[in-house]
Amino acid sequence: MSNPGNPKRFLLCGRPPAPVLLAATARILFADPIAFRAPANLKGKIGGMAGNTTRIPMYACAIADAEIEAAVDVLRSGNLAQGERVRDFEEAWSAKFGVRHAVTCSSGTAALRLALQAVVRPGDEVLIPGLTFIATASAVVEAGAIPVACDVDPETWLIDLEDAAARLSARTRVILPVHLFGNPCDPAATAEFAKTHGLDIIWDAAQAHGAAVQGSDVAGWPLMTCYSFYATKNLYLGEGGMVCTGDDALADRLARMRNHGMDHRGLWVERGSNYRMMELQGAIGAAQLKRFDAMAARRRSNARYLQNALADIPGLHCQAITPGATHAWHQFAVRIEPRNFGTGRDGLAAALSRSGIETAVYYRTGINAQPYYDENFASGELPVTNRLSVELLSLPVHDELSQEHMAQIADAVRNTCDQTTA
Ligand SMILES: Cc1ncc(COP(=O)(O)O)c(C=O)c1O
C-alpha cells in the first residue's frame, strides 16, 4: 500500500519522482507507433511500476494506438503550443457532455484557480469539504481567498451542507463541493443552499468525468465545473485540466486569464498567468475521448461486481451513492470498522499487498489536519472527516482490470475478514 513517505504515493494524489515521470513519458512518446500496442494484460505499462507484472495495480496508464498516433502527428506538425488540437478537444468535450464552453488549462489545480479567480476577491471565504485532495484548498489560497473546511456526510462522504451552514460568515462567497471518488453531489440541494446564502458554486470534478445525476452530466452544472486530466484520472493526459461553464462572459474571461490576462489585441487587461494546455495533450484528449464510454462502462461494471461481492462482509461499508447518480468510480473505497471486520484499514491493506493487490489511502489526513491549513485557517474539528481518514481504503477498479481481477480482489478481502475474525 502507498503511504506518504513512499514514492508510489503518486499513484493518485502525489507526483512520481522526476526519473519515473521521465521514463514513463519517454515510454509513451518514443514508443514505435507500429510496434506499440495497448497491452492485453498489464505487463510493463503501469506508470512507475514497469516490470512488476504479478500485482494488480491501482492505476494503469494505457495510452492506445490512436492516441499515440495523434501525439506523434503533433510532434511532426511543428506546433507544440496550444492551438487547433486543444480547440478540437474542447469542442469534442462540450459536444459530448452537453456544456456550452470547455476551457482547457494546464492542470486540475489551474482549473480551480482560474474558476476561483473569476469570482472571488481577496479575503472572501470558500466552503470546501474536509475530505479531499490538497489542491481543492490550495487553489483557494492561491486565488487570494480563505478555505473553510466543512465536515462530510458519513454515508456519501461528500460535503455536509448542514455543517457548511454552520460555517457561513459575512465573507462567504463560494461553495466548492467535490464529487469525491466520482460520486456526484446532490445538485438540487447544493443549488438551494447556494441560492439561500447568495453563493456561487464551483464544482471540483477532478475525479468525476462523466458523472451525472438524473442524466444531467456534472459538466453543465452552474456555475463552473473543474476537471483534472492527471495521469491517474478517468481520462488521462499526464497533466491537464479544464473549466466548463454555460456562461459566455465567464468563458471569455477564463480563456483570457489562462493566457496572462491578455486580450485579442495582445494587451494585458486583467490578472492571469500561463495556464495553457499543450497540443500534445489536446490531441491525446480528443483521441481518448472517443473510447471514453467504453472506459467508463468497464469501471462501472468493475464497481458493480465489487459492490455485490463485498455486500455482506461484516464491518465493511461502501460509499452511499447520491440518489439518481451515475457514479464515475474514480475510486472504489471501502470503510473498514476494525471491531466487526477483524482488522483495520491498514491491516487489510497489508493483507491485500501480500496477495499481490495494490491499494491506496485517500485521504490519510483531512484538510483540517494538514499543517499549513491548521496553522493558517483552522476552522475547528471535523469528526466525520477524521474518522474516514483512518477507515477508508481504495481498491483497484480501473478500466484495464477484468472481472477475474475483481473476483481476486473480492476473495482476498473476504479471506482477510474470515481469517482475522476466526
Ligand atoms: C479532488 C481533486 N481536486 C483537484 C485535483 C488537482 O488536479 P491536478 O493534479 O490535475 O492539478 C485533484 C487531483 O488529484 C483532485 O483529486
The ligand as a Gaussian input file, in Angstrom:
#p B3LYP/6-31G(d) Opt

LIG

0 1
 C      -10.328000      16.318000      -5.832000
 C       -9.173000      16.872000      -6.625000
 N       -9.118000      18.197000      -6.866000
 C       -8.114000      18.737000      -7.576000
 C       -7.087000      17.973000      -8.074000
 C       -5.946000      18.646000      -8.780000
 O       -5.745000      18.189000     -10.089000
 P       -4.273000      18.229000     -10.723000
 O       -3.479000      17.164000     -10.074000
 O       -4.531000      17.940000     -12.187000
 O       -3.724000      19.578000     -10.518000
 C       -7.101000      16.577000      -7.864000
 C       -6.019000      15.737000      -8.383000
 O       -5.600000      14.759000      -7.820000
 C       -8.167000      16.010000      -7.113000
 O       -8.218000      14.698000      -6.866000

